[in-house]
Amino acid sequence: MRHPAGVLSDQYPGLIKMQYARLKYRSFWRMPETAYTTEGGDLPEAADIVVCGSGFTGLSAALSLCEAGRDVCLIEAEEFGHGASTRNAGMVGDRLKGGFGELSRRFGEKGARAMLEEARASVDFVEELTRRHGIDCDFRRMGRFYPAFRPAHFEAQARALEEMKKHFAIDAEMVPPSRMSDYLVSPLYHGGWVHHDTGGLHPGRFHQGLFSAARKAGMKAYARTRLIGWRRGGDGISVRTSRGDIRCRELVMATNGYGVRHLPGFARRVIPIKSFVIATAAMAPERLQALMPGGRMMADSRAMLRYFRISPDGTRLILGGRTRAFEDDLSTSAMVLRRAMVEIFPDLADVPVEYVWGGYVAYAMDSMPHIGRLNGVWHAMAYTGSGVAMAPWLGHKLALKILGREEDGRTAFDRLAMRPVPFYHGDPWYLPAVAAWYRLRDILV
Ligand SMILES: Cc1cc2nc3c(=O)[nH]c(=O)nc-3n(C[C@H](O)[C@H](O)[C@H](O)COP(=O)(O)OP(=O)(O)OC[C@H]3O[C@@H](n4cnc5c(N)ncnc54)[C@H](O)[C@@H]3O)c2cc1C
């Protein structure tokens, strides 16, 4: 790993030391491994259901299945919570790509409304989960502000919100540039819109709380146990893992953007794209409150979007976005995101970055979440960077489907087929071109 100090220290020695001196290359949210207690020992020979993946989808499915009395064995290729669920920004939202306008053109007004209603229900579901299981993860509905990067973006936002409001009750409003400082103090933006009843949480603590709730309900969980393949036969499935085989009746694939390149069927349907995040060193909470009064979640209108928030304890700025497609160099990402932070908040130019990390966001060809069965196994995935609420929700819905509770398990997303992406076989060779086009669009439009 190249440290930013090594990259730029010749040019700006003092500055670099100040900005990155204590950089940690891991998620700020991550809980210690000791917070995840398991019974250990060998894998069981059989279980009713094997769940592959220990993120929000897998844990939520496992929790609901265990609560219904099923014998569930969850396997995780790395350590528990290795994937996006402990690497995200903790924004709990109900956005679906395209808003009402695009959704209704694609799925009809009724379909669009059903999907948006369900997205909203997913936020309520997360809140209910935290309450029911006493998960202390700072869930709060502080709202989200969407700053406009260009005046034309503000106009487009206003049109989209007006269209949405004609068809769907939403507690949201436009914020003109003259009132923007009630939400965000930045020279970079031109007003925006605010959505009041969405929120945020501490994803590490939410993840750990969900894990504990599922364990309490009876889930058996095995870290460092990679699914290698599966074979249908007799009245069930034989699951091959790096630690031996397990017989089960149903297999749930809850891998989202992780490891999909090696999963038959999924490799051509899910594209993992890396997103990066930085967290600054702690500072006086008043500094951040002055820049983001009300402490809302923020996601700007650029094609290469930047999202940012204040940490739950009020002391750090957390900011994320794509840096370069294929870029796996955390040091470069820290520099790119730090530059973005100072463009948004010139007043934070003296604040060092303390953490940098990255994670995979998963996209399907239609940029919609997917749930269902493929090659005889269940899946819920492809949340397009908005899975903090949708992943637990669809994990739960998947459990209801497996339990045979057809009506309760029905979702507005059932109708969507997860289609193979043309010319794609698990190696997203065209991403650099897409990223370059997005960057150009941000310059031009
Ligand atoms: C940087 C970043 C920021 C984000 N910010 C937000 C946000 O603010 N709000 C929001 O709503 N969403 C956000 N997201 C998206 C959100 O985090 C995800 O949609 C969600 O966490 C997906 O959960 P999951 O359980 O489906 O998958 P994951 O949490 O990714 O878990 C998948 C797990 O499967 C395991 N696995 C893979 N293959 C195998 C195998 N063969 N055998 C066993 N285990 C396997 C992986 O190791 C991994 O732990 C963000 C994502 C990223 C990367």
The ligand as a MOL file (V3000), in Angstrom:
LIG
                    3D

  0  0  0     0  0            999 V3000
M  V30 BEGIN CTAB
M  V30 COUNTS 53 58 0 0 0
M  V30 BEGIN ATOM
M  V30 1 C -18.5230 2.5670 -0.1480 0
M  V30 2 C -19.9840 2.2170 -0.0970 0
M  V30 3 C -20.8940 3.1540 0.3760 0
M  V30 4 C -22.2510 2.8350 0.4420 0
M  V30 5 N -23.1170 3.7250 1.0390 0
M  V30 6 C -24.4250 3.3920 1.1680 0
M  V30 7 C -25.3130 4.2450 1.8700 0
M  V30 8 O -24.9150 5.2450 2.4610 0
M  V30 9 N -26.6250 3.9100 1.9000 0
M  V30 10 C -27.0890 2.7720 1.3030 0
M  V30 11 O -28.3040 2.5220 1.3430 0
M  V30 12 N -26.2510 1.8880 0.7150 0
M  V30 13 C -24.9320 2.1670 0.6420 0
M  V30 14 N -24.0770 1.2790 0.0730 0
M  V30 15 C -24.6000 -0.0290 -0.3910 0
M  V30 16 C -24.8470 -0.9930 0.7750 0
M  V30 17 O -23.7710 -0.9960 1.6540 0
M  V30 18 C -25.0690 -2.4070 0.2000 0
M  V30 19 O -26.1100 -2.3570 -0.7450 0
M  V30 20 C -25.4460 -3.4320 1.2610 0
M  V30 21 O -24.5680 -3.3840 2.3550 0
M  V30 22 C -25.4430 -4.8300 0.6420 0
M  V30 23 O -25.5460 -5.7810 1.6700 0
M  V30 24 P -25.4240 -7.3260 1.3280 0
M  V30 25 O -25.6410 -8.0640 2.5860 0
M  V30 26 O -26.3320 -7.6590 0.1980 0
M  V30 27 O -23.9450 -7.5110 0.7740 0
M  V30 28 P -22.5290 -7.3560 1.5120 0
M  V30 29 O -22.6340 -6.5710 2.7730 0
M  V30 30 O -21.5820 -6.8480 0.4790 0
M  V30 31 O -22.1640 -8.8440 1.9240 0
M  V30 32 C -21.8580 -9.8370 0.9940 0
M  V30 33 C -20.9990 -10.8640 1.7140 0
M  V30 34 O -20.9120 -12.0500 0.9320 0
M  V30 35 C -19.6550 -12.6300 1.1890 0
M  V30 36 N -19.3590 -13.5950 0.1090 0
M  V30 37 C -19.1680 -13.3380 -1.2070 0
M  V30 38 N -18.8940 -14.4720 -1.8830 0
M  V30 39 C -18.9180 -15.4700 -0.9740 0
M  V30 40 C -18.7060 -16.8790 -1.0630 0
M  V30 41 N -18.4050 -17.4770 -2.2240 0
M  V30 42 N -18.7990 -17.6220 0.0750 0
M  V30 43 C -19.1260 -17.0370 1.2680 0
M  V30 44 N -19.3090 -15.7100 1.4020 0
M  V30 45 C -19.2250 -14.9260 0.3030 0
M  V30 46 C -18.7200 -11.4290 1.1800 0
M  V30 47 O -17.4680 -11.7180 1.7790 0
M  V30 48 C -19.5570 -10.4030 1.9290 0
M  V30 49 O -19.2610 -10.3570 3.3080 0
M  V30 50 C -22.7160 1.5660 -0.0180 0
M  V30 51 C -21.7930 0.6380 -0.4970 0
M  V30 52 C -20.4400 0.9430 -0.5400 0
M  V30 53 C -19.4750 -0.0790 -1.0330 0
M  V30 END ATOM
M  V30 BEGIN BOND
M  V30 1 1 1 2
M  V30 2 1 2 3
M  V30 3 2 2 52
M  V30 4 2 3 4
M  V30 5 1 4 5
M  V30 6 1 4 50
M  V30 7 2 5 6
M  V30 8 1 6 7
M  V30 9 1 6 13
M  V30 10 2 7 8
M  V30 11 1 7 9
M  V30 12 1 9 10
M  V30 13 2 10 11
M  V30 14 1 10 12
M  V30 15 2 12 13
M  V30 16 1 13 14
M  V30 17 1 14 15
M  V30 18 1 14 50
M  V30 19 1 15 16
M  V30 20 1 16 17
M  V30 21 1 16 18
M  V30 22 1 18 19
M  V30 23 1 18 20
M  V30 24 1 20 21
M  V30 25 1 20 22
M  V30 26 1 22 23
M  V30 27 1 23 24
M  V30 28 2 24 25
M  V30 29 1 24 26
M  V30 30 1 24 27
M  V30 31 1 27 28
M  V30 32 2 28 29
M  V30 33 1 28 30
M  V30 34 1 28 31
M  V30 35 1 31 32
M  V30 36 1 32 33
M  V30 37 1 33 34
M  V30 38 1 33 48
M  V30 39 1 34 35
M  V30 40 1 35 36
M  V30 41 1 35 46
M  V30 42 1 36 37
M  V30 43 1 36 45
M  V30 44 2 37 38
M  V30 45 1 38 39
M  V30 46 1 39 40
M  V30 47 2 39 45
M  V30 48 1 40 41
M  V30 49 2 40 42
M  V30 50 1 42 43
M  V30 51 2 43 44
M  V30 52 1 44 45
M  V30 53 1 46 47
M  V30 54 1 46 48
M  V30 55 1 48 49
M  V30 56 2 50 51
M  V30 57 1 51 52
M  V30 58 1 52 53
M  V30 END BOND
M  V30 END CTAB
M  END
